[in-house]
């Protein structure tokens, strides 16, 4: 299940990569939660900015050895955009 890997990546501030809607994505994961009953990841994708991804639509998920440190501009912890937050930077 991708939930455990995504929680680990958020906890350790490690970059993740995956395929989403046929495209390769490299993302700094910031928040994992439930939204309308679906598991959703909110993160920063280079050159595209803040993005949201449904975990059940991700494939080939991998947690990389690369880390990130400072939250990106525009990040607000616990902004209420999800019904229930499961993990957060």
Buried (B, 14 or more C-beta within 10 A) or exposed (E): EBEEBBBBBBEEBBBBBBEBEEEEBBBBBBBBBBBEEEBBBBBBBEEEEEEEBBBEEBEEBEBEEEEBEEBEEEBEEEEEEBEEBBBBB
